[in-house]
Amino acid sequence: MTIRFRNPWVDPRVLDVRPADAEAYLRDRGWQEADSAMSHVKRFISPPRGADREAVYVPETLDDGPLLNLLVECIGKVATWEGRYAGDVLNELLGIPAVSATNGHPARTP
């Protein structure tokens, strides 16, 4: 199955992310599972940062439509929350080691 993303900013490697890995990532960083109104979708709430909190949704399984979009949105929101690039979060979810430099520029550290 080949899925073509309409948005060129979406990294197609997101298709390789396992929902269980996304859940583990969130739990390891202090996100708490909360009630979800959607069946087969888990909701996580960020750790508090002042009065701000963020909610993300992780589907239990993936499809090529709404559930995949929830995962893409989750990675984007988590990256924003952490002050990182979504590609860096995606690399971590996929177990790809951080690169020390890209195109001669030093890598950002969170």
Residue pairs with C-beta under 8 A, 6 or more apart in sequence:
1 64
3 12
3 15
3 64
3 68
5 12
10 72
11 86
11 87
11 90
13 90
13 94
14 68
14 71
14 72
14 75
14 90
15 62
15 68
16 94
17 71
17 75
17 90
17 93
17 94
19 58
19 59
19 60
19 61
19 62
19 71
21 93
21 94
22 58
22 71
22 74
22 75
22 93
23 42
23 44
23 58
25 78
25 89
25 92
25 93
26 44
26 56
26 58
26 78
27 33
29 47
29 82
30 46
30 47
31 44
31 45
31 46
31 47
31 56
32 44
32 45
32 47
33 42
33 43
33 44
34 43
34 44
34 45
34 55
35 43
36 42
36 43
36 57
38 57
40 59
40 60
40 61
40 67
41 57
41 58
41 59
41 60
41 67
41 70
42 57
42 58
42 59
42 60
43 55
43 56
43 57
44 55
44 56
44 57
44 58
45 53
45 54
45 55
46 53
46 54
46 55
46 56
46 81
47 53
49 81
54 77
54 78
54 80
54 81
56 73
56 74
56 77
56 78
57 70
57 73
57 74
58 70
58 71
58 74
59 67
59 68
59 70
59 71
61 67
62 68
62 71
75 86
75 89
75 90
75 93
76 86
78 89
79 85
79 86
79 88
79 89
82 89
82 110
83 110
84 108
84 110
85 108
88 98
88 108
88 110
91 97
91 98
92 98
98 107
99 107
100 106
100 107
101 107
